[in-house]
Amino acid sequence: MSKRIIFCCFLFITLVGRAQVTISLQLPPAGMIQKEQLWDLVLVNNSAAAQEVTVLLTLQDAVSGQSVLSAGSRSFTLAKGMKVITARDIQPIQYNSTLPGFAGNYLPLGSYIACYTVSRVAGERLEPLADQCVRMNISPLSPPLLNTPADRSVVPSVYPQLSWIPPAPLDMFDDMSYDLSIAEVQEGQTPAEAILYNTPVYTRGYLRAPYENYPSTYSALVPGKTYAWQVTARNGVSYAAATEAWTFSIGKDSAKQQANTGAYILLRTSTDNGSGLSEVAGQTVSIKYYSFDKTHEASIRFFSMDQKMIMEKKQTITYGENYLDISLKDNFNHGQVYRVEITDQKNNKHTAVFRVK
């Protein structure tokens, strides 16, 4: 790799031999970029003598043209010929940005134009010797991916739960949300055509969790029909990427099976919209909980509305959908409202509120 850089630099020197200093940028073409990588440069001093120089950087949003980051290196000696530099060679580097997304080590998602200026230090003045600009795109290593139901699978519920895998690495995002769309597939259509042209049977935006339960307040999906679904991941206004469009069909005996699972109360996180108050008849509460963790033992806690814990039960939780039937003790009173809670292994609380009939 170093031999290739040297060869390119000597070729560059022959083409622009009259310039005092030339700049060759070694930025990654795409993907995650650390601030330190912005300083992987090759400088060529074509003059006869060494020069005391500094490097200034301005980073602009490629769409809006807004300056999002500026930085400057310490002064250093640039000898005659070629010099390969990194951030360690020109530290300390001073960064200046008022945007919170640029405070960390990694640059936020987006498309940027990085402009470099090499200036000679002449007392208190800076005399520009060379400048160069390059456009760079910062995108996730992995786009969002659909997870369940599997493509072309048969779903045993007319109110299915859909889940997807966020783009990775998730640490790159600070305002992640998802748009979900489900449409019926007509004869002769591809899944993408169904999403594009057909009226959605269900659409939802600004979802914070990577899953959604088709709500029982909507018309049940029709057994025997095929549906296409797609998710678009967004990080504020700077990033949007859609998954492939997959299909699933509803099993013809799903209406019978739904009678067994329709009374289950769905647990949601605090970032989801609440599912409202559910009614529980008898001494058993049935809850539905989707886990993204591997199989583990969790505590299911029940609280009164004054935050007093009424009951705690240990339960084995598996990855995916968990249908749990829990017997209530005698200290659950008819007509009273209670809250059930499960905490996942990332310390997120999943809750639902119910009233005992």
C-alpha positions as a LaTeX table, in Angstrom:
\begin{tabular}{lrrr}
\hline
Residue & $x$ (\AA) & $y$ (\AA) & $z$ (\AA) \\
\hline
Met1 & 0.00 & 0.00 & 0.00 \\
Ser2 & 2.85 & 2.39 & 0.92 \\
Lys3 & 4.58 & 1.66 & $-2.41$ \\
Arg4 & 1.39 & 2.56 & $-4.27$ \\
Ile5 & 1.12 & 5.86 & $-2.41$ \\
Ile6 & 4.76 & 6.71 & $-3.20$ \\
Phe7 & 4.30 & 5.89 & $-6.89$ \\
Cys8 & 1.18 & 8.06 & $-7.14$ \\
Cys9 & 2.91 & 10.93 & $-5.42$ \\
Phe10 & 5.93 & 10.90 & $-7.75$ \\
Leu11 & 3.56 & 10.77 & $-10.74$ \\
Phe12 & 1.70 & 13.72 & $-9.27$ \\
Ile13 & 4.97 & 15.64 & $-8.87$ \\
Thr14 & 5.82 & 15.29 & $-12.58$ \\
Leu15 & 2.43 & 16.71 & $-13.56$ \\
Val16 & 2.44 & 19.70 & $-11.24$ \\
Gly17 & 6.13 & 20.31 & $-10.76$ \\
Arg18 & 5.77 & 24.08 & $-10.82$ \\
Ala19 & 3.56 & 24.23 & $-7.70$ \\
Gln20 & 5.39 & 24.97 & $-4.45$ \\
Val21 & 3.31 & 22.47 & $-2.46$ \\
Thr22 & 0.84 & 19.86 & $-3.59$ \\
Ile23 & $-1.69$ & 17.91 & $-1.50$ \\
Ser24 & $-2.76$ & 14.31 & $-1.99$ \\
Leu25 & $-5.68$ & 13.14 & 0.17 \\
Gln26 & $-5.90$ & 9.58 & 1.48 \\
Leu27 & $-9.47$ & 9.56 & 2.82 \\
Pro28 & $-11.55$ & 6.36 & 2.74 \\
Pro29 & $-14.04$ & 6.43 & $-0.19$ \\
Ala30 & $-17.04$ & 5.67 & 2.06 \\
Gly31 & $-18.04$ & 4.28 & 5.42 \\
Met32 & $-17.22$ & 5.33 & 8.96 \\
Ile33 & $-14.59$ & 8.06 & 9.31 \\
Gln34 & $-12.84$ & 9.12 & 12.49 \\
Lys35 & $-11.64$ & 12.68 & 12.92 \\
Glu36 & $-8.04$ & 11.44 & 12.95 \\
Gln37 & $-8.50$ & 9.98 & 9.47 \\
Leu38 & $-9.15$ & 13.46 & 8.09 \\
Trp39 & $-5.42$ & 14.13 & 8.45 \\
Asp40 & $-4.11$ & 11.21 & 6.39 \\
Leu41 & $-2.36$ & 13.38 & 3.79 \\
Val42 & 0.65 & 13.32 & 1.49 \\
Leu43 & 2.32 & 16.73 & 1.10 \\
Val44 & 4.94 & 17.38 & $-1.56$ \\
Asn45 & 7.26 & 20.38 & $-1.20$ \\
Asn46 & 8.52 & 21.26 & $-4.68$ \\
Ser47 & 10.58 & 24.24 & $-3.56$ \\
Ala48 & 14.31 & 24.08 & $-2.93$ \\
Ala49 & 14.12 & 24.72 & 0.80 \\
Ala50 & 12.23 & 23.45 & 3.81 \\
Gln51 & 9.22 & 25.48 & 4.90 \\
Glu52 & 7.38 & 26.00 & 8.18 \\
Val53 & 3.71 & 25.24 & 7.42 \\
Thr54 & 0.35 & 24.56 & 8.99 \\
Val55 & $-2.71$ & 22.74 & 7.62 \\
Leu56 & $-6.22$ & 24.15 & 7.92 \\
Leu57 & $-9.37$ & 22.10 & 7.31 \\
Thr58 & $-12.94$ & 23.21 & 6.64 \\
Leu59 & $-15.72$ & 20.60 & 6.48 \\
Gln60 & $-18.95$ & 21.62 & 4.74 \\
Asp61 & $-22.28$ & 19.87 & 4.31 \\
Ala62 & $-22.38$ & 18.90 & 0.63 \\
Val63 & $-26.12$ & 19.58 & 0.36 \\
Ser64 & $-26.60$ & 22.81 & 2.29 \\
Gly65 & $-23.07$ & 24.20 & 2.00 \\
Gln66 & $-23.07$ & 24.94 & 5.73 \\
Ser67 & $-19.71$ & 24.80 & 7.48 \\
Val68 & $-19.98$ & 22.08 & 10.12 \\
Leu69 & $-16.39$ & 21.71 & 11.32 \\
Ser70 & $-13.14$ & 23.66 & 11.13 \\
Ala71 & $-9.75$ & 22.60 & 12.40 \\
Gly72 & $-6.12$ & 23.58 & 12.31 \\
Ser73 & $-2.86$ & 21.77 & 13.00 \\
Arg74 & 0.23 & 23.03 & 14.79 \\
Ser75 & 3.03 & 24.41 & 12.65 \\
Phe76 & 5.62 & 21.88 & 11.46 \\
Thr77 & 8.59 & 21.72 & 9.11 \\
Leu78 & 7.90 & 20.49 & 5.59 \\
Ala79 & 11.21 & 19.43 & 4.09 \\
Lys80 & 11.87 & 19.33 & 0.36 \\
Gly81 & 10.21 & 16.36 & $-1.30$ \\
Met82 & 7.37 & 14.16 & $-0.13$ \\
Lys83 & 6.03 & 13.86 & 3.41 \\
Val84 & 3.32 & 11.40 & 4.52 \\
Ile85 & 1.54 & 12.76 & 7.57 \\
Thr86 & $-1.09$ & 11.53 & 10.00 \\
Ala87 & $-2.89$ & 13.21 & 12.88 \\
Arg88 & $-0.15$ & 12.12 & 15.30 \\
Asp89 & 2.49 & 13.97 & 13.30 \\
Ile90 & 0.79 & 17.37 & 13.52 \\
Gln91 & $-0.83$ & 17.32 & 16.96 \\
Pro92 & $-2.20$ & 19.17 & 18.77 \\
Ile93 & $-5.10$ & 19.77 & 16.39 \\
Gln94 & $-7.73$ & 22.30 & 17.38 \\
Tyr95 & $-11.33$ & 21.56 & 16.31 \\
Asn96 & $-14.18$ & 24.05 & 16.29 \\
Ser97 & $-17.84$ & 23.18 & 15.79 \\
Thr98 & $-21.08$ & 24.31 & 17.39 \\
Leu99 & $-22.99$ & 21.22 & 16.24 \\
Pro100 & $-23.35$ & 18.46 & 18.88 \\
Gly101 & $-23.01$ & 15.65 & 16.33 \\
Phe102 & $-19.35$ & 16.57 & 15.73 \\
Ala103 & $-18.27$ & 16.41 & 19.35 \\
Gly104 & $-17.47$ & 12.69 & 19.22 \\
Asn105 & $-14.65$ & 10.77 & 17.59 \\
Tyr106 & $-16.69$ & 9.66 & 14.57 \\
Leu107 & $-18.16$ & 12.03 & 12.01 \\
Pro108 & $-21.95$ & 11.92 & 11.71 \\
Leu109 & $-23.67$ & 10.35 & 8.73 \\
Gly110 & $-23.90$ & 12.53 & 5.66 \\
Ser111 & $-22.15$ & 13.83 & 2.57 \\
Tyr112 & $-19.40$ & 16.40 & 3.08 \\
Ile113 & $-16.82$ & 18.46 & 1.21 \\
Ala114 & $-13.47$ & 18.61 & 2.99 \\
Cys115 & $-11.24$ & 21.53 & 1.94 \\
Tyr116 & $-7.58$ & 21.69 & 2.99 \\
Thr117 & $-5.23$ & 24.66 & 2.87 \\
Val118 & $-1.47$ & 24.41 & 3.43 \\
Ser119 & $-0.07$ & 27.78 & 4.52 \\
Arg120 & 3.45 & 28.97 & 5.20 \\
Val121 & 3.97 & 30.49 & 8.65 \\
Ala122 & 5.54 & 33.92 & 8.12 \\
Gly123 & 5.72 & 35.50 & 11.55 \\
Glu124 & 2.14 & 36.17 & 12.57 \\
Arg125 & 0.88 & 35.83 & 8.99 \\
Leu126 & $-0.17$ & 32.73 & 7.05 \\
Glu127 & 0.64 & 32.63 & 3.33 \\
Pro128 & $-1.44$ & 30.03 & 1.44 \\
Leu129 & 0.68 & 27.65 & $-0.61$ \\
Ala130 & $-1.86$ & 25.06 & $-1.78$ \\
Asp131 & $-5.46$ & 24.03 & $-1.36$ \\
Gln132 & $-7.48$ & 20.96 & $-2.25$ \\
Cys133 & $-11.10$ & 19.86 & $-1.78$ \\
Val134 & $-12.61$ & 16.40 & $-1.84$ \\
Arg135 & $-16.13$ & 15.07 & $-1.38$ \\
Met136 & $-16.69$ & 12.18 & 1.00 \\
Asn137 & $-19.72$ & 10.12 & 1.97 \\
Ile138 & $-20.18$ & 8.69 & 5.43 \\
Ser139 & $-22.63$ & 5.81 & 5.41 \\
Pro140 & $-23.32$ & 2.79 & 7.66 \\
Leu141 & $-21.40$ & $-0.43$ & 7.17 \\
Ser142 & $-24.71$ & $-2.29$ & 6.95 \\
Pro143 & $-28.12$ & $-0.97$ & 5.79 \\
Pro144 & $-31.36$ & $-1.83$ & 7.61 \\
Leu145 & $-32.51$ & $-5.42$ & 7.03 \\
Leu146 & $-35.90$ & $-7.05$ & 7.43 \\
Asn147 & $-36.00$ & $-9.86$ & 9.97 \\
Thr148 & $-39.41$ & $-11.41$ & 10.68 \\
Pro149 & $-41.64$ & $-12.58$ & 9.12 \\
Ala150 & $-39.18$ & $-14.21$ & 6.75 \\
Asp151 & $-39.56$ & $-13.48$ & 3.05 \\
Arg152 & $-42.42$ & $-15.48$ & 1.43 \\
Ser153 & $-43.33$ & $-17.06$ & 4.75 \\
Val154 & $-46.80$ & $-17.99$ & 5.99 \\
Val155 & $-47.80$ & $-16.11$ & 9.13 \\
Pro156 & $-50.14$ & $-17.81$ & 11.64 \\
Ser157 & $-51.69$ & $-14.55$ & 12.84 \\
Val158 & $-53.95$ & $-11.95$ & 11.23 \\
Tyr159 & $-52.27$ & $-9.39$ & 13.51 \\
Pro160 & $-48.59$ & $-10.23$ & 12.92 \\
Gln161 & $-45.59$ & $-8.66$ & 14.57 \\
Leu162 & $-42.88$ & $-7.41$ & 12.22 \\
Ser163 & $-39.26$ & $-6.82$ & 13.17 \\
Trp164 & $-36.15$ & $-5.60$ & 11.40 \\
Ile165 & $-32.43$ & $-5.13$ & 12.05 \\
Pro166 & $-31.20$ & $-1.53$ & 12.39 \\
Pro167 & $-28.37$ & $-0.24$ & 10.20 \\
Ala168 & $-24.99$ & $-0.86$ & 11.77 \\
Pro169 & $-23.14$ & 0.30 & 13.70 \\
Leu170 & $-26.02$ & 1.78 & 15.65 \\
Asp171 & $-23.65$ & 4.14 & 17.52 \\
Met172 & $-23.42$ & 6.26 & 14.35 \\
Phe173 & $-27.04$ & 7.38 & 14.76 \\
Asp174 & $-28.39$ & 9.92 & 17.21 \\
Asp175 & $-31.97$ & 10.36 & 15.92 \\
Met176 & $-32.94$ & 6.99 & 14.45 \\
Ser177 & $-36.56$ & 6.34 & 13.44 \\
Tyr178 & $-38.34$ & 4.02 & 11.03 \\
Asp179 & $-41.20$ & 4.21 & 8.53 \\
Leu180 & $-43.16$ & 1.00 & 7.97 \\
Ser181 & $-45.48$ & 0.27 & 5.05 \\
Ile182 & $-47.61$ & $-2.82$ & 4.34 \\
Ala183 & $-49.53$ & $-3.29$ & 1.08 \\
Glu184 & $-51.45$ & $-6.14$ & $-0.51$ \\
Val185 & $-49.73$ & $-7.77$ & $-3.48$ \\
Gln186 & $-51.95$ & $-8.04$ & $-6.55$ \\
Glu187 & $-51.57$ & $-10.78$ & $-9.15$ \\
Gly188 & $-48.53$ & $-10.23$ & $-11.36$ \\
Gln189 & $-46.95$ & $-7.63$ & $-9.11$ \\
Thr190 & $-43.50$ & $-7.72$ & $-7.55$ \\
Pro191 & $-43.20$ & $-6.78$ & $-3.85$ \\
Ala192 & $-41.54$ & $-3.48$ & $-4.79$ \\
Glu193 & $-44.38$ & $-2.63$ & $-7.18$ \\
Ala194 & $-46.97$ & $-3.38$ & $-4.51$ \\
Ile195 & $-45.27$ & $-1.01$ & $-2.07$ \\
Leu196 & $-44.87$ & 1.69 & $-4.73$ \\
Tyr197 & $-48.27$ & 1.62 & $-6.43$ \\
Asn198 & $-50.85$ & 0.06 & $-4.08$ \\
Thr199 & $-52.67$ & 1.84 & $-1.28$ \\
Pro200 & $-51.10$ & 0.68 & 1.99 \\
Val201 & $-53.25$ & $-1.39$ & 4.32 \\
Tyr202 & $-51.06$ & $-0.09$ & 7.13 \\
Thr203 & $-48.42$ & 2.62 & 7.35 \\
Arg204 & $-46.61$ & 4.05 & 10.34 \\
Gly205 & $-43.85$ & 6.64 & 10.68 \\
Tyr206 & $-41.34$ & 7.74 & 13.31 \\
Leu207 & $-41.13$ & 4.34 & 14.98 \\
Arg208 & $-38.30$ & 4.28 & 17.49 \\
Ala209 & $-38.08$ & 0.54 & 18.15 \\
Pro210 & $-37.11$ & $-1.91$ & 15.35 \\
Tyr211 & $-40.41$ & $-3.79$ & 15.54 \\
Glu212 & $-44.12$ & $-3.10$ & 15.23 \\
Asn213 & $-47.18$ & $-5.13$ & 16.08 \\
Tyr214 & $-49.98$ & $-4.87$ & 13.51 \\
Pro215 & $-52.66$ & $-3.25$ & 15.70 \\
Ser216 & $-55.89$ & $-5.01$ & 16.51 \\
Thr217 & $-57.68$ & $-1.66$ & 16.03 \\
Tyr218 & $-57.12$ & $-2.08$ & 12.26 \\
Ser219 & $-58.99$ & $-4.50$ & 10.04 \\
Ala220 & $-57.47$ & $-7.95$ & 10.35 \\
Leu221 & $-55.28$ & $-9.08$ & 7.48 \\
Val222 & $-57.09$ & $-11.54$ & 5.23 \\
Pro223 & $-56.16$ & $-15.24$ & 5.40 \\
Gly224 & $-54.93$ & $-16.55$ & 2.07 \\
Lys225 & $-53.75$ & $-13.13$ & 0.81 \\
Thr226 & $-50.16$ & $-12.02$ & 0.29 \\
Tyr227 & $-48.75$ & $-8.76$ & 1.63 \\
Ala228 & $-45.56$ & $-6.84$ & 0.93 \\
Trp229 & $-43.76$ & $-4.82$ & 3.59 \\
Gln230 & $-40.83$ & $-2.47$ & 3.68 \\
Val231 & $-39.04$ & $-0.33$ & 6.26 \\
Thr232 & $-37.18$ & 2.94 & 5.72 \\
Ala233 & $-34.61$ & 3.91 & 8.36 \\
Arg234 & $-34.01$ & 7.62 & 8.98 \\
Asn235 & $-31.53$ & 9.53 & 11.11 \\
Gly236 & $-33.06$ & 12.99 & 11.36 \\
Val237 & $-32.86$ & 14.51 & 7.88 \\
Ser238 & $-29.29$ & 13.42 & 7.10 \\
Tyr239 & $-29.83$ & 9.73 & 6.31 \\
Ala240 & $-32.52$ & 7.55 & 4.80 \\
Ala241 & $-32.20$ & 3.97 & 3.56 \\
Ala242 & $-34.92$ & 1.50 & 2.68 \\
Thr243 & $-34.84$ & $-2.25$ & 3.11 \\
Glu244 & $-35.78$ & $-4.68$ & 0.41 \\
Ala245 & $-39.50$ & $-5.34$ & 0.04 \\
Trp246 & $-40.46$ & $-8.77$ & 1.40 \\
Thr247 & $-43.74$ & $-10.63$ & 1.32 \\
Phe248 & $-45.68$ & $-12.79$ & 3.73 \\
Ser249 & $-49.04$ & $-14.46$ & 3.45 \\
Ile250 & $-51.66$ & $-15.15$ & 6.09 \\
Gly251 & $-52.40$ & $-18.81$ & 6.75 \\
Lys252 & $-55.97$ & $-19.84$ & 5.93 \\
Asp253 & $-56.52$ & $-21.15$ & 9.49 \\
Ser254 & $-55.14$ & $-17.98$ & 11.09 \\
Ala255 & $-58.55$ & $-16.72$ & 12.16 \\
Lys256 & $-58.94$ & $-19.74$ & 14.46 \\
Gln257 & $-55.45$ & $-19.35$ & 15.88 \\
Gln258 & $-56.01$ & $-15.66$ & 16.50 \\
Ala259 & $-58.72$ & $-16.48$ & 18.98 \\
Asn260 & $-56.01$ & $-17.95$ & 21.21 \\
Thr261 & $-53.57$ & $-15.01$ & 20.95 \\
Gly262 & $-55.83$ & $-12.01$ & 20.41 \\
Ala263 & $-56.36$ & $-11.44$ & 24.16 \\
Tyr264 & $-52.65$ & $-11.02$ & 24.84 \\
Ile265 & $-51.51$ & $-7.62$ & 26.11 \\
Leu266 & $-48.54$ & $-6.24$ & 24.16 \\
Leu267 & $-45.68$ & $-4.83$ & 26.23 \\
Arg268 & $-44.12$ & $-1.70$ & 24.77 \\
Thr269 & $-41.15$ & 0.54 & 25.59 \\
Ser270 & $-41.59$ & 4.10 & 26.77 \\
Thr271 & $-40.54$ & 5.37 & 23.30 \\
Asp272 & $-43.47$ & 3.56 & 21.64 \\
Asn273 & $-46.97$ & 4.90 & 21.58 \\
Gly274 & $-48.95$ & 3.41 & 24.44 \\
Ser275 & $-51.35$ & 0.59 & 23.76 \\
Gly276 & $-53.98$ & 1.99 & 26.15 \\
Leu277 & $-55.71$ & 0.28 & 29.05 \\
Ser278 & $-56.46$ & $-3.43$ & 28.66 \\
Glu279 & $-59.12$ & $-5.42$ & 30.49 \\
Val280 & $-58.23$ & $-8.70$ & 32.21 \\
Ala281 & $-60.95$ & $-11.17$ & 33.18 \\
Gly282 & $-60.36$ & $-13.79$ & 35.84 \\
Gln283 & $-57.12$ & $-14.47$ & 37.68 \\
Thr284 & $-54.76$ & $-14.84$ & 34.68 \\
Val285 & $-53.06$ & $-12.07$ & 32.72 \\
Ser286 & $-51.75$ & $-12.93$ & 29.24 \\
Ile287 & $-48.92$ & $-10.78$ & 27.94 \\
Lys288 & $-47.04$ & $-10.70$ & 24.65 \\
Tyr289 & $-43.41$ & $-9.61$ & 24.71 \\
Tyr290 & $-40.87$ & $-9.51$ & 21.85 \\
Ser291 & $-37.28$ & $-9.99$ & 23.00 \\
Phe292 & $-34.14$ & $-9.16$ & 21.03 \\
Asp293 & $-31.95$ & $-10.80$ & 23.67 \\
Lys294 & $-30.77$ & $-14.39$ & 23.71 \\
Thr295 & $-32.53$ & $-16.82$ & 26.05 \\
His296 & $-32.30$ & $-15.61$ & 29.64 \\
Glu297 & $-34.26$ & $-15.43$ & 32.88 \\
Ala298 & $-36.11$ & $-12.18$ & 33.53 \\
Ser299 & $-38.30$ & $-10.80$ & 36.29 \\
Ile300 & $-41.89$ & $-9.88$ & 35.48 \\
Arg301 & $-43.02$ & $-7.27$ & 37.96 \\
Phe302 & $-46.52$ & $-6.02$ & 38.71 \\
Phe303 & $-47.13$ & $-2.59$ & 40.26 \\
Ser304 & $-50.13$ & $-0.75$ & 41.57 \\
Met305 & $-50.73$ & 2.77 & 40.26 \\
Asp306 & $-49.04$ & 4.21 & 43.37 \\
Gln307 & $-45.83$ & 2.41 & 42.22 \\
Lys308 & $-45.99$ & $-0.28$ & 44.92 \\
Met309 & $-44.79$ & $-3.67$ & 43.67 \\
Ile310 & $-47.58$ & $-6.23$ & 44.08 \\
Met311 & $-45.96$ & $-9.34$ & 42.63 \\
Glu312 & $-42.72$ & $-10.54$ & 41.00 \\
Lys313 & $-42.31$ & $-13.69$ & 38.92 \\
Lys314 & $-39.21$ & $-15.19$ & 37.31 \\
Gln315 & $-39.70$ & $-16.30$ & 33.71 \\
Thr316 & $-37.47$ & $-17.73$ & 30.98 \\
Ile317 & $-37.48$ & $-15.36$ & 28.00 \\
Thr318 & $-36.41$ & $-16.48$ & 24.52 \\
Tyr319 & $-35.44$ & $-14.48$ & 21.44 \\
Gly320 & $-38.51$ & $-13.45$ & 19.45 \\
Glu321 & $-42.15$ & $-13.52$ & 20.47 \\
Asn322 & $-42.99$ & $-14.66$ & 24.00 \\
Tyr323 & $-46.60$ & $-15.44$ & 24.95 \\
Leu324 & $-46.80$ & $-15.53$ & 28.74 \\
Asp325 & $-49.79$ & $-16.55$ & 30.88 \\
Ile326 & $-49.34$ & $-15.51$ & 34.49 \\
Ser327 & $-51.65$ & $-16.31$ & 37.39 \\
Leu328 & $-52.50$ & $-13.35$ & 39.57 \\
Lys329 & $-52.48$ & $-13.59$ & 43.33 \\
Asp330 & $-55.40$ & $-12.73$ & 45.57 \\
Asn331 & $-54.04$ & $-9.24$ & 46.25 \\
Phe332 & $-55.14$ & $-8.11$ & 42.77 \\
Asn333 & $-58.49$ & $-6.38$ & 43.31 \\
His334 & $-61.34$ & $-6.19$ & 40.82 \\
Gly335 & $-61.74$ & $-2.78$ & 39.21 \\
Gln336 & $-58.18$ & $-1.70$ & 40.06 \\
Val337 & $-55.54$ & $-0.68$ & 37.49 \\
Tyr338 & $-52.07$ & $-2.27$ & 37.50 \\
Arg339 & $-48.86$ & $-2.04$ & 35.48 \\
Val340 & $-46.80$ & $-5.03$ & 34.31 \\
Glu341 & $-43.12$ & $-4.52$ & 33.50 \\
Ile342 & $-40.19$ & $-6.47$ & 31.98 \\
Thr343 & $-36.66$ & $-5.02$ & 31.82 \\
Asp344 & $-34.51$ & $-6.32$ & 28.96 \\
Gln345 & $-30.76$ & $-6.89$ & 29.08 \\
Lys346 & $-30.09$ & $-3.37$ & 27.79 \\
Asn347 & $-32.04$ & $-1.98$ & 30.76 \\
Asn348 & $-35.02$ & $-0.89$ & 28.61 \\
Lys349 & $-38.37$ & $-1.23$ & 30.35 \\
His350 & $-41.31$ & $-2.80$ & 28.50 \\
Thr351 & $-44.67$ & $-2.14$ & 30.12 \\
Ala352 & $-48.44$ & $-2.36$ & 29.75 \\
Val353 & $-51.34$ & $-1.17$ & 31.89 \\
Phe354 & $-54.39$ & $-3.33$ & 32.62 \\
Arg355 & $-57.49$ & $-3.40$ & 34.80 \\
Val356 & $-58.89$ & $-6.49$ & 36.49 \\
Lys357 & $-62.56$ & $-6.94$ & 35.65 \\
\hline
\end{tabular}
